[in-house]
Amino acid sequence: MSNIKKMKKKMKKKDKFRLVKKTGAITRKKRMRSMIFALLIAMVGLAFRIGWIQFKMGDQLQNMAYLQQTLERSFNPKRGTIYDATGEKILAVSASTQSITVNPVNITKENKEKVAKKLRELFDLNYDTVLKKVSKRSSIETIAKKVDESKADELRIWLNENNITTGINIDVDTKRYYPYNTLAAQIIGFCGSDNQGLMGIESKYENELKGTSGSIVKHTDAKGGNLDEEGEEYIDAIDGNDLILSIDATIQGIAEKYLEEACIDNVCTDGGNIIIMDPNTGDILAMAGYPSYNLNEPYTPVDNELLSKWESLSKEEKSTQMQKMWRNKAISDAYEPGSTFKLITASAALEEGITDTDNAGEFCCTGGITIAGVRIKCWRYYRPHGSESLRDGLMNSCNPVFIGLGQELGVKTYYSYLNKFGFLNKTGIDLQGEGGSIFLAEEKVGPVELGTIAFGQRFEVTPLQMITAVSSIANGGTYVVPRVVKGIVNSQTGEVTNIEVKKKDTVISKETSEKVLSMMETVVAQGTGKNAQVKGYSVGGKTGTSEDGVNTGKYVTSFVGVAPVSNPQVVILITLYNPTGEGGHQGGAWVVLTTHNKTI
């Protein structure tokens, strides 16, 4: 019995072992399957990641690798030269200078302080700032720009003496230079520290002038050492294109001289400007503002009075004063033209056949005229002009004559001529910051408003708009868009692209043009513009006086002149803001204008 029990017990143990063995085998298989599955998922994930890196991130990583392995420093091209109308006088040019950069990773630790001290000494820099740049973990840092050749040579000698062959770069750079300093400053404009145009022509024609930067490329390892034996790859800069302006440097210089004299002699508290234009092409032969500034030192005033208190001004006050210096008021600021605008009213009235130049007794000045119950005085109300023709009215600058003509023209017709003469739009000159006129909306103009517009008050236009309109009268009746650039010279081929003269619609007939010019000649010969007479020249013109704002106590004095009357080649507009000198503020009191080979 005991044997049987032993056998059963033995059999149970054997069965239990088999069961355990079988269970263990199943567990190992599951584990293996799990591992294979996990490995498969990992391989799929890895394959997906490799594919993602290869196809989705390939370009990005390639660029990153290029940047890590490539040391590239750029250098400026020569900015295009700006010439005057003759193509001979240089108004702006780029001179060669040097720029200094460092590759901090290529400067040994023991040399960093020595290098920083020398760079500080040579270029008058802050030592801590230079040391920080030299010690950075970056590929390249700029130390100094626009460095003179003598300073660059001194650095080269020092590097050679101290056996420093890597980590400091001396590359070609350019610096903008203006040979005539203040000449045409508010037209030409100036450049910033990176040679980008900031004002005037320099900014307006940035894409033509700037050129394309060159570069020096060097392949390096992680420490900045060469990866190949080819050294540096040099990519040439492409110089900017040159510009030929319509500005004649001689005429510009003369205009600036006499404008300054007029502003000083007449104590013009708000300065003045002058524009000289060829009415047949729209070429601006000269455009000047007073006060001006030195293009080579655009952040320093040239006015001695302002300069004496410059350091005491706040940052905001300095900024305001600099904006005034840089601002080209001739194109950006509107003013009330006064009696010079009577030329527009006369032109419209003649073109519409309302009147003619010499109908004796057609008008009668009694010292004023009543419109819609409002009495509007003539400027010489205390001694009325009496019986007048249109010629007499323009010669005497008689307000009632032109108020009456405005009423006969009517608002709709008058505004159509404002549009034709370009007063309701900007001229489109190729300069930055052109402003526009300020007129009442046509539907808001009543009889009184039309009367004041007809003799040049209670609205504002820019000097550029005014001279362009008078040029339409001078050239036989065609509106010509003003311009200051007449040619672009390709820096690579030397090919000159001439800028097309832009002519718009006919404003008035040639017959009307000739009549108005004839009356303008009478104004200078016998009327309010007598001071503009010049022996040997047939000169036509019109004076103007207006208030500078309402109840400001300030005045704007102006004169527009044309010569020769028989075949006008030049139109001049001078505008003086708030003349407070002994000569007063009347437009006819001070006008004497001189230009190259012509005096107006």
Backbone torsions as a table, in degrees:
resi	resn	phi	psi	omega
1	MET	NA	-42.2	179.2
2	SER	-65.0	-33.5	178.5
3	ASN	-67.1	-41.0	-179.7
4	ILE	-62.5	-43.7	179.2
5	LYS	-60.9	-40.2	179.8
6	LYS	-63.3	-41.7	-179.3
7	MET	-64.1	-44.0	179.0
8	LYS	-60.7	-42.8	-179.7
9	LYS	-63.3	-39.1	178.9
10	LYS	-65.1	-40.3	-179.4
11	MET	-66.7	-39.5	178.7
12	LYS	-61.7	-41.7	178.7
13	LYS	-62.6	-39.5	-179.1
14	LYS	-65.8	-41.6	179.6
15	ASP	-65.5	-39.8	179.5
16	LYS	-62.9	-39.1	179.1
17	PHE	-63.8	-44.6	179.0
18	ARG	-61.3	-41.0	-179.4
19	LEU	-63.5	-43.7	178.4
20	VAL	-63.4	-41.6	-179.5
21	LYS	-63.1	-42.7	-179.7
22	LYS	-65.7	-42.6	-179.9
23	THR	-63.1	-41.0	178.6
24	GLY	-62.0	-39.1	179.6
25	ALA	-63.7	-41.9	-179.7
26	ILE	-64.2	-42.1	-179.6
27	THR	-62.6	-41.7	179.6
28	ARG	-64.1	-37.4	179.3
29	LYS	-65.9	-42.8	178.2
30	LYS	-61.3	-43.5	-179.0
31	ARG	-62.0	-41.4	-179.5
32	MET	-65.6	-42.7	178.7
33	ARG	-61.8	-41.0	179.3
34	SER	-62.4	-42.3	179.8
35	MET	-64.9	-42.4	179.5
36	ILE	-62.8	-41.7	-179.4
37	PHE	-64.5	-44.6	179.3
38	ALA	-63.8	-40.2	178.4
39	LEU	-63.8	-39.3	179.3
40	LEU	-63.0	-44.0	178.4
41	ILE	-62.0	-42.0	-180.0
42	ALA	-63.4	-41.6	179.8
43	MET	-65.6	-40.3	177.9
44	VAL	-63.9	-44.7	178.1
45	GLY	-61.0	-42.7	178.9
46	LEU	-63.5	-43.1	179.1
47	ALA	-62.6	-41.5	178.2
48	PHE	-62.9	-43.0	-179.5
49	ARG	-63.6	-43.0	178.1
50	ILE	-61.6	-42.4	178.4
51	GLY	-64.1	-42.1	178.0
52	TRP	-60.3	-47.2	179.6
53	ILE	-63.2	-43.3	-175.6
54	GLN	-68.3	-47.1	-171.6
55	PHE	-98.9	-35.4	-177.2
56	LYS	-88.1	-41.2	-175.8
57	MET	-105.9	4.5	-174.6
58	GLY	-56.9	-49.9	-178.3
59	ASP	-63.6	-42.5	-179.4
60	GLN	-62.8	-46.1	-179.2
61	LEU	-67.3	-35.7	178.1
62	GLN	-63.7	-40.7	177.2
63	ASN	-65.4	-39.7	178.3
64	MET	-62.9	-42.2	179.0
65	ALA	-64.5	-38.9	179.4
66	TYR	-62.7	-44.2	-179.5
67	LEU	-64.9	-37.6	180.0
68	GLN	-70.0	-30.9	-174.6
69	GLN	-100.5	-2.5	-175.2
70	THR	-123.2	129.4	175.4
71	LEU	-107.3	112.0	-176.0
72	GLU	-123.7	129.0	174.3
73	ARG	-125.2	135.1	-176.2
74	SER	-99.6	160.6	174.9
75	PHE	-140.4	149.5	-172.9
76	ASN	-74.9	145.4	171.3
77	PRO	-77.7	171.2	172.4
78	LYS	-77.9	124.4	177.5
79	ARG	-67.8	146.4	-177.2
80	GLY	-58.6	146.7	178.6
81	THR	-80.4	143.3	176.3
82	ILE	-108.5	121.7	-179.3
83	TYR	-107.3	159.0	173.0
84	ASP	-81.5	-175.1	-173.5
85	ALA	-61.1	-28.0	-178.5
86	THR	-75.6	-16.9	-176.5
87	GLY	76.4	6.0	-177.2
88	GLU	-110.3	-38.0	-177.8
89	LYS	-89.1	126.9	-178.1
90	ILE	-89.7	123.8	-179.8
91	LEU	-98.7	-24.4	177.7
92	ALA	-153.4	134.9	-177.0
93	VAL	-148.5	153.8	177.5
94	SER	-102.3	122.1	177.7
95	ALA	-98.4	150.0	-179.3
96	SER	-74.8	133.2	173.4
97	THR	-135.3	-166.6	-180.0
98	GLN	-127.8	153.0	171.3
99	SER	-122.5	146.2	-177.6
100	ILE	-115.8	123.5	175.1
101	THR	-128.5	161.3	177.3
102	VAL	-129.7	150.2	170.1
103	ASN	-107.7	94.0	-173.0
104	PRO	-52.2	-36.6	-177.4
105	VAL	-68.9	-17.5	-179.2
106	ASN	-96.9	-0.3	177.2
107	ILE	-100.5	122.9	-177.0
108	THR	-64.4	154.0	-175.9
109	LYS	-58.2	-40.5	-177.6
110	GLU	-71.5	-16.9	-178.5
111	ASN	-96.6	-11.6	-171.6
112	LYS	-60.0	-48.1	-179.1
113	GLU	-66.5	-40.0	179.3
114	LYS	-61.7	-44.9	179.4
115	VAL	-63.6	-45.1	-178.9
116	ALA	-59.9	-42.0	-179.7
117	LYS	-64.1	-41.4	-178.4
118	LYS	-69.2	-41.3	179.0
119	LEU	-64.9	-39.4	176.7
120	ARG	-62.0	-43.4	-177.9
121	GLU	-66.0	-44.0	-175.9
122	LEU	-69.9	-41.1	-170.0
123	PHE	-112.7	13.3	174.8
124	ASP	53.7	54.7	-177.5
125	LEU	-110.4	169.5	175.2
126	ASN	-77.6	124.9	-174.6
127	TYR	-60.3	-46.4	-177.3
128	ASP	-61.9	-38.8	179.2
129	THR	-65.2	-44.0	179.8
130	VAL	-65.2	-44.5	-179.8
131	LEU	-61.4	-38.0	178.2
132	LYS	-62.2	-42.2	179.0
133	LYS	-66.8	-42.9	-178.7
134	VAL	-66.0	-26.6	-175.8
135	SER	-95.3	-3.3	-177.8
136	LYS	-66.5	158.5	174.9
137	ARG	-96.6	48.4	-179.8
138	SER	-116.6	166.9	-176.1
139	SER	-80.0	-35.1	-177.1
140	ILE	-153.2	142.5	177.7
141	GLU	-137.3	139.0	178.5
142	THR	-86.6	129.6	179.7
143	ILE	-100.5	-50.2	-177.1
144	ALA	-152.5	145.9	176.6
145	LYS	-120.7	164.4	177.5
146	LYS	54.7	46.2	-176.9
147	VAL	-87.2	134.4	177.6
148	ASP	-64.8	151.5	-178.2
149	GLU	-59.5	-37.1	-178.4
150	SER	-63.3	-40.0	178.1
151	LYS	-68.0	-39.9	178.6
152	ALA	-63.8	-40.4	178.2
153	ASP	-64.6	-39.4	178.3
154	GLU	-61.6	-39.6	177.8
155	LEU	-66.9	-40.8	179.2
156	ARG	-59.7	-44.6	179.7
157	ILE	-61.8	-43.8	-179.1
158	TRP	-63.5	-42.7	179.2
159	LEU	-62.1	-40.7	-179.9
160	ASN	-67.1	-42.3	179.6
161	GLU	-64.8	-31.2	-178.0
162	ASN	-99.7	9.2	176.2
163	ASN	54.0	39.9	175.3
164	ILE	-101.0	107.7	-172.1
165	THR	-106.8	-13.5	-179.1
166	THR	-132.7	156.9	172.6
167	GLY	98.6	-16.6	178.5
168	ILE	-124.3	125.9	-175.7
169	ASN	-115.3	134.5	174.7
170	ILE	-118.2	107.3	-173.9
171	ASP	-117.4	158.4	178.6
172	VAL	-67.7	135.6	176.1
173	ASP	-137.0	175.3	178.2
174	THR	-131.6	153.4	178.7
175	LYS	-131.7	131.7	-179.2
176	ARG	-75.7	135.6	-177.4
177	TYR	-136.1	137.4	-178.4
178	TYR	-117.3	102.7	-172.4
179	PRO	-57.9	-30.3	-175.5
180	TYR	-101.3	12.5	174.7
181	ASN	57.5	-88.3	-173.6
182	THR	-93.1	-9.7	-173.6
183	LEU	-61.3	125.6	177.4
184	ALA	54.8	32.4	-174.2
185	ALA	-57.0	-44.7	-174.6
186	GLN	-76.5	-9.0	172.1
187	ILE	-93.2	-48.8	-174.1
188	ILE	-69.5	-44.2	-175.4
189	GLY	76.8	-171.6	-176.6
190	PHE	-145.1	176.6	-176.3
191	CYS	-114.0	156.6	176.1
192	GLY	-86.9	-172.0	-175.3
193	SER	-65.6	-24.6	179.3
194	ASP	-99.4	20.3	178.3
195	ASN	68.3	16.3	176.8
196	GLN	-87.3	139.9	-179.7
197	GLY	-69.6	134.2	-177.3
198	LEU	-110.4	-28.5	-176.6
199	MET	-140.9	164.3	170.6
200	GLY	53.2	-144.8	-180.0
201	ILE	-58.7	-38.9	-179.0
202	GLU	-55.9	-37.0	179.6
203	SER	-86.2	-45.3	-177.0
204	LYS	-59.7	-38.8	-178.0
205	TYR	-106.8	32.7	-178.7
206	GLU	-53.7	-46.2	-176.4
207	ASN	-64.0	-30.7	177.6
208	GLU	-78.7	-39.1	-171.5
209	LEU	-83.7	-29.5	-165.1
210	LYS	-73.2	-30.7	-176.7
211	GLY	73.3	-168.7	-179.5
212	THR	-122.8	129.8	-177.1
213	SER	-63.7	146.5	171.6
214	GLY	-94.2	174.7	179.7
215	SER	-151.6	158.0	174.2
216	ILE	-120.8	118.5	-174.3
217	VAL	-111.3	133.7	-179.4
218	LYS	-136.2	127.5	179.7
219	HIS	-88.1	128.0	-172.5
220	THR	-129.5	163.3	170.3
221	ASP	-91.8	-172.9	-175.8
222	ALA	-59.9	-27.4	-178.9
223	LYS	-93.5	1.5	179.7
224	GLY	93.1	3.0	178.9
225	GLY	-78.6	161.5	-178.6
226	ASN	-66.8	139.4	174.8
227	LEU	-93.2	-18.6	180.0
228	ASP	-139.3	176.9	-176.1
229	GLU	-100.9	6.1	-176.2
230	GLU	-81.5	-12.0	179.1
231	GLY	75.4	-141.7	-174.5
232	GLU	-93.8	144.6	175.2
233	GLU	-100.6	121.3	-175.0
234	TYR	-103.1	120.9	177.8
235	ILE	-109.2	116.5	-175.5
236	ASP	-61.2	143.3	170.6
237	ALA	-78.2	152.1	175.5
238	ILE	-107.3	115.3	-177.1
239	ASP	-63.6	153.3	178.0
240	GLY	-72.1	162.5	179.0
241	ASN	-78.0	150.9	178.7
242	ASP	-86.7	155.8	176.9
243	LEU	-120.4	140.7	172.2
244	ILE	-110.9	115.9	-177.2
245	LEU	-85.4	165.7	171.5
246	SER	-82.9	-13.6	-178.4
247	ILE	-68.4	127.0	173.3
248	ASP	-94.4	118.4	-173.7
249	ALA	-58.6	-36.4	-180.0
250	THR	-67.3	-48.3	178.2
251	ILE	-62.8	-41.4	179.7
252	GLN	-60.1	-44.3	-179.7
253	GLY	-63.0	-43.2	179.4
254	ILE	-65.3	-43.2	179.8
255	ALA	-60.3	-43.7	-179.7
256	GLU	-64.8	-39.3	-179.6
257	LYS	-61.2	-50.1	-176.1
258	TYR	-75.8	-27.8	174.4
259	LEU	-65.4	-44.5	178.6
260	GLU	-60.7	-43.7	179.1
261	GLU	-61.6	-43.2	-179.1
262	ALA	-63.9	-41.8	-178.5
263	CYS	-67.9	-38.3	-179.7
264	ILE	-74.2	-47.0	-177.7
265	ASP	-63.3	-36.1	-177.6
266	ASN	-96.0	6.8	177.9
267	VAL	48.5	59.6	-180.0
268	CYS	-81.8	103.6	-173.4
269	THR	-65.8	-26.1	-178.2
270	ASP	-111.8	18.3	174.2
271	GLY	79.5	-159.5	-178.9
272	GLY	-168.5	174.1	174.5
273	ASN	-149.4	162.5	180.0
274	ILE	-140.8	139.3	174.1
275	ILE	-128.2	133.6	174.1
276	ILE	-122.1	124.6	-169.8
277	MET	-132.6	141.1	170.0
278	ASP	-83.9	112.5	-173.6
279	PRO	-69.1	-17.5	-176.2
280	ASN	-85.6	-27.2	-178.2
281	THR	-116.8	-15.6	-174.2
282	GLY	83.1	2.1	-179.3
283	ASP	-65.1	128.4	172.4
284	ILE	-84.6	108.9	-178.4
285	LEU	-79.1	-28.5	176.4
286	ALA	-159.2	146.0	174.6
287	MET	-151.8	118.5	-174.6
288	ALA	-138.0	151.0	174.7
289	GLY	-129.0	149.2	176.7
290	TYR	-129.4	130.3	2.8
291	PRO	-77.8	164.3	-179.3
292	SER	-121.0	-157.2	179.3
293	TYR	-154.6	166.5	179.8
294	ASN	-89.5	119.4	-178.2
295	LEU	-60.9	-28.9	179.7
296	ASN	-79.7	-15.9	176.5
297	GLU	-137.9	65.7	-170.8
298	PRO	-67.8	-13.5	-178.0
299	TYR	-100.4	7.9	179.3
300	THR	-120.7	125.2	-178.8
301	PRO	-68.8	148.3	176.3
302	VAL	-95.2	-15.7	178.1
303	ASP	-71.5	120.8	-175.4
304	ASN	-61.8	-39.1	-179.7
305	GLU	-63.9	-45.7	179.0
306	LEU	-67.1	-38.9	-178.8
307	LEU	-63.1	-34.9	-177.3
308	SER	-65.8	-26.6	-179.3
309	LYS	-112.0	11.7	-173.3
310	TRP	-58.8	-46.8	-175.8
311	GLU	-67.4	-21.5	180.0
312	SER	-84.2	-9.6	-178.8
313	LEU	-78.5	150.4	175.3
314	SER	-74.9	168.6	179.5
315	LYS	-60.1	-40.3	180.0
316	GLU	-67.6	-40.2	179.3
317	GLU	-66.1	-39.7	177.4
318	LYS	-63.2	-42.1	179.5
319	SER	-61.5	-41.8	178.9
320	THR	-62.9	-44.1	-179.7
321	GLN	-65.6	-39.2	179.4
322	MET	-66.9	-39.0	177.5
323	GLN	-62.3	-36.4	176.8
324	LYS	-64.8	-41.4	-179.8
325	MET	-63.9	-43.1	-174.4
326	TRP	-77.6	-24.0	-172.2
327	ARG	-68.1	130.7	177.6
328	ASN	-94.1	89.6	-174.3
329	LYS	-64.1	-23.8	-178.2
330	ALA	-63.6	-25.7	179.9
331	ILE	-115.3	-19.6	-171.8
332	SER	-104.4	-25.3	-174.0
333	ASP	-108.6	130.6	178.2
334	ALA	-87.3	150.8	178.6
335	TYR	-142.8	164.3	177.1
336	GLU	-85.9	116.7	-170.3
337	PRO	-75.1	-20.8	-179.1
338	GLY	66.2	-143.3	-168.5
339	SER	-69.7	-15.6	174.4
340	THR	-60.6	-24.2	-178.3
341	PHE	-74.3	-12.7	177.6
342	LYS	-63.3	-21.7	175.0
343	LEU	-63.1	-34.8	-180.0
344	ILE	-71.2	-44.9	179.0
345	THR	-62.6	-43.0	179.2
346	ALA	-62.6	-42.5	-179.9
347	SER	-61.8	-45.4	-179.3
348	ALA	-64.2	-42.6	-178.6
349	ALA	-65.2	-41.1	178.1
350	LEU	-67.4	-42.5	-179.1
351	GLU	-63.4	-34.2	-179.7
352	GLU	-84.6	-2.5	178.0
353	GLY	74.0	19.4	-178.9
354	ILE	-73.9	-31.0	-176.5
355	THR	-149.3	-179.8	172.5
356	ASP	-140.0	173.4	-170.2
357	THR	-70.2	-35.2	-167.8
358	ASP	-128.2	39.9	173.5
359	ASN	-80.3	97.9	-175.1
360	ALA	-59.4	134.5	176.6
361	GLY	71.7	11.5	-179.0
362	GLU	-65.1	-31.7	-179.0
363	PHE	-121.7	158.5	177.8
364	CYS	-142.8	119.4	179.8
365	CYS	-94.2	118.7	177.7
366	THR	-106.9	13.1	-178.9
367	GLY	102.4	-6.5	178.6
368	GLY	175.4	178.3	178.8
369	ILE	-146.3	141.8	-179.3
370	THR	-101.2	122.5	179.0
371	ILE	-123.4	121.1	178.3
372	ALA	51.8	40.9	177.3
373	GLY	81.6	2.1	-178.7
374	VAL	-110.6	127.7	179.9
375	ARG	-88.2	119.5	177.8
376	ILE	-111.6	122.7	-173.9
377	LYS	-83.4	152.9	165.6
378	CYS	-78.8	153.9	179.6
379	TRP	-62.2	-26.4	177.7
380	ARG	-109.6	51.7	-177.5
381	TYR	-63.5	-28.3	-177.1
382	TYR	-74.3	-17.1	177.3
383	ARG	-146.3	79.9	-172.0
384	PRO	-55.4	153.1	-177.7
385	HIS	-76.5	-21.6	-179.8
386	GLY	74.0	-146.2	-176.3
387	SER	-69.1	133.6	-175.6
388	GLU	-146.8	152.0	164.1
389	SER	-94.8	176.5	177.5
390	LEU	-62.3	-39.5	177.8
391	ARG	-60.0	-44.9	178.1
392	ASP	-62.1	-42.7	-177.8
393	GLY	-61.6	-39.9	179.1
394	LEU	-73.8	-39.4	179.5
395	MET	-62.0	-39.6	-179.3
396	ASN	-87.4	-7.5	-175.3
397	SER	54.2	47.8	-174.4
398	CYS	-82.3	114.8	-176.5
399	ASN	-59.6	-46.9	-176.4
400	PRO	-57.5	-34.2	179.1
401	VAL	-58.7	-44.3	-173.4
402	PHE	-84.4	-25.7	172.1
403	ILE	-63.3	-44.9	179.2
404	GLY	-62.4	-40.9	179.0
405	LEU	-64.7	-37.9	177.6
406	GLY	-61.1	-40.9	179.3
407	GLN	-64.9	-39.6	179.6
408	GLU	-68.6	-35.3	178.1
409	LEU	-68.1	-39.6	-177.5
410	GLY	83.1	157.3	-174.7
411	VAL	-61.3	-48.9	-174.9
412	LYS	-60.5	-48.4	-179.4
413	THR	-66.7	-41.8	-179.2
414	TYR	-61.1	-44.1	-179.6
415	TYR	-68.2	-27.3	175.7
416	SER	-65.8	-35.0	177.1
417	TYR	-75.1	-34.9	173.7
418	LEU	-57.3	-40.2	179.5
419	ASN	-69.1	-44.7	179.7
420	LYS	-61.0	-40.6	-180.0
421	PHE	-77.3	-1.7	173.6
422	GLY	87.4	13.2	-176.5
423	PHE	-80.0	-17.1	-178.0
424	LEU	-95.3	2.5	178.3
425	ASN	-140.4	162.9	173.1
426	LYS	-71.8	154.9	-177.0
427	THR	-71.2	-28.7	-176.5
428	GLY	87.8	19.4	177.9
429	ILE	-60.6	150.6	-177.0
430	ASP	-85.3	57.4	175.2
431	LEU	-136.1	152.2	178.4
432	GLN	-73.8	151.7	168.1
433	GLY	76.6	24.6	179.4
434	GLU	-68.3	132.2	176.6
435	GLY	-95.8	178.1	-179.6
436	GLY	-125.9	-176.7	-177.7
437	SER	-87.3	168.5	176.2
438	ILE	-129.2	103.9	177.6
439	PHE	-123.6	152.8	168.9
440	LEU	-62.8	146.8	173.6
441	ALA	-60.6	142.3	-174.4
442	GLU	-52.0	-41.6	-176.4
443	GLU	-70.7	-12.2	-179.9
444	LYS	-99.3	1.2	-176.6
445	VAL	-88.0	119.0	175.6
446	GLY	-101.7	-175.2	-177.7
447	PRO	-58.3	-42.0	-179.3
448	VAL	-67.2	-44.6	179.7
449	GLU	-61.9	-42.0	178.0
450	LEU	-63.6	-38.6	179.5
451	GLY	-61.7	-43.4	-179.5
452	THR	-70.8	-36.8	177.0
453	ILE	-61.5	-40.0	-174.6
454	ALA	-61.9	-27.4	176.6
455	PHE	-109.9	14.6	165.0
456	GLY	96.5	23.5	-178.7
457	GLN	-129.2	160.8	177.9
458	ARG	69.5	31.8	170.1
459	PHE	-157.6	170.6	-178.7
460	GLU	-138.0	143.5	174.6
461	VAL	-134.0	165.6	175.3
462	THR	-86.8	153.4	174.7
463	PRO	-54.0	-37.3	-179.9
464	LEU	-64.5	-41.5	176.9
465	GLN	-61.6	-39.3	-176.6
466	MET	-67.3	-47.0	-177.6
467	ILE	-70.3	-31.4	178.0
468	THR	-67.5	-38.8	177.5
469	ALA	-65.0	-44.5	179.1
470	VAL	-66.1	-32.4	175.7
471	SER	-63.1	-31.5	176.2
472	SER	-64.5	-35.8	175.2
473	ILE	-69.6	-41.8	-174.1
474	ALA	-69.3	-31.6	-174.5
475	ASN	-92.5	8.8	178.4
476	GLY	103.2	3.7	171.8
477	GLY	116.1	9.1	-177.5
478	THR	-107.3	134.0	176.9
479	TYR	-78.4	123.0	179.4
480	VAL	-117.6	129.8	-179.0
481	VAL	-71.5	127.5	179.4
482	PRO	-69.7	152.7	179.6
483	ARG	-148.8	156.5	175.9
484	VAL	-120.7	-12.0	174.6
485	VAL	-116.4	125.6	-178.9
486	LYS	-115.9	-4.1	178.4
487	GLY	-160.8	147.7	176.6
488	ILE	-124.0	128.1	-177.5
489	VAL	-106.1	120.2	178.9
490	ASN	-67.4	125.3	-175.3
491	SER	-69.7	-21.9	-177.9
492	GLN	-88.7	-38.1	-173.9
493	THR	-110.8	-17.2	-175.7
494	GLY	79.0	1.8	-179.1
495	GLU	-69.1	135.4	-179.4
496	VAL	-101.0	125.8	174.1
497	THR	-103.5	112.3	-179.7
498	ASN	-80.5	135.6	178.4
499	ILE	-80.1	128.6	-175.7
500	GLU	-68.0	138.8	172.5
501	VAL	-72.4	126.7	-176.9
502	LYS	-101.2	114.9	177.5
503	LYS	-112.2	139.6	179.2
504	LYS	-107.5	-156.4	-174.6
505	ASP	-67.2	160.2	173.4
506	THR	-70.7	129.6	-177.7
507	VAL	-91.1	-48.7	177.7
508	ILE	-138.2	165.2	179.8
509	SER	-76.1	162.3	177.1
510	LYS	-62.4	-35.0	179.1
511	GLU	-62.5	-45.2	178.1
512	THR	-63.7	-42.5	178.4
513	SER	-55.5	-46.5	-178.1
514	GLU	-65.4	-35.7	178.7
515	LYS	-66.5	-43.5	-179.6
516	VAL	-67.0	-40.8	177.8
517	LEU	-62.0	-39.1	178.2
518	SER	-62.1	-42.5	179.1
519	MET	-68.1	-35.6	177.5
520	MET	-63.8	-36.1	177.7
521	GLU	-64.9	-37.3	178.0
522	THR	-66.2	-36.8	178.1
523	VAL	-57.4	-41.3	-179.1
524	VAL	-77.8	-36.5	-176.9
525	ALA	-73.6	-38.5	-172.3
526	GLN	-131.3	-13.4	-170.8
527	GLY	-105.6	-145.0	-173.1
528	THR	-70.8	-12.3	-178.6
529	GLY	-101.4	25.3	-175.9
530	LYS	-57.0	-32.9	-177.8
531	ASN	-67.4	-10.2	179.0
532	ALA	-92.6	2.7	178.9
533	GLN	-65.7	137.9	178.1
534	VAL	-135.9	124.3	-177.5
535	LYS	-61.4	128.9	177.7
536	GLY	92.7	-1.8	-179.2
537	TYR	-127.9	140.4	173.6
538	SER	-90.7	108.6	-173.6
539	VAL	-115.3	135.5	172.5
540	GLY	-118.2	154.1	179.9
541	GLY	-171.4	179.1	175.9
542	LYS	-154.3	133.2	178.0
543	THR	-90.4	163.1	177.6
544	GLY	-153.0	141.9	174.6
545	THR	-138.7	135.5	-179.7
546	SER	-150.6	165.8	175.2
547	GLU	-81.2	142.7	176.6
548	ASP	-94.0	82.8	-174.2
549	GLY	91.9	176.2	-177.5
550	VAL	-95.8	124.5	177.0
551	ASN	56.6	36.8	178.7
552	THR	-93.1	-18.3	-175.2
553	GLY	76.4	6.8	178.7
554	LYS	-108.2	154.3	-178.9
555	TYR	-132.0	156.2	173.3
556	VAL	-116.8	126.9	179.9
557	THR	-112.5	135.7	-176.9
558	SER	-147.0	161.8	175.1
559	PHE	-148.1	133.4	174.5
560	VAL	-116.3	129.8	-176.8
561	GLY	-127.1	153.7	-179.1
562	VAL	-134.8	139.3	176.7
563	ALA	-158.8	151.7	-19.9
564	PRO	-71.5	151.5	-174.8
565	VAL	-61.6	-35.1	-177.1
566	SER	-68.7	-28.0	179.4
567	ASN	-156.0	76.9	-171.1
568	PRO	-55.8	127.5	177.2
569	GLN	-113.3	-13.2	-177.7
570	VAL	-150.8	139.5	173.7
571	VAL	-123.6	135.6	-177.8
572	ILE	-126.3	136.8	173.0
573	LEU	-128.3	121.3	174.2
574	ILE	-112.1	134.9	179.4
575	THR	-129.6	124.3	177.0
576	LEU	-114.0	132.0	-175.6
577	TYR	-102.2	115.4	178.7
578	ASN	56.0	60.8	173.0
579	PRO	-69.6	126.1	-175.9
580	THR	-119.6	13.5	-178.7
581	GLY	-78.1	-175.9	-177.2
582	GLU	-64.8	-25.1	-178.9
583	GLY	-72.5	-8.3	179.8
584	GLY	78.4	-167.7	-175.6
585	HIS	-116.0	12.1	178.2
586	GLN	-75.8	135.6	-174.4
587	GLY	-60.7	-29.5	-176.8
588	GLY	-84.1	-2.0	-170.4
589	ALA	-83.3	-16.5	-166.1
590	TRP	-137.5	5.9	-166.9
591	VAL	-81.4	113.6	166.7
592	VAL	-142.9	111.6	-174.5
593	LEU	-115.3	137.5	-179.6
594	THR	-126.6	135.0	175.0
595	THR	-130.7	173.2	-178.2
596	HIS	-62.4	115.5	179.5
597	ASN	63.9	5.7	177.0
598	LYS	-141.4	141.1	175.2
599	THR	-123.1	128.7	-176.7
600	ILE	-128.5	NA	NA
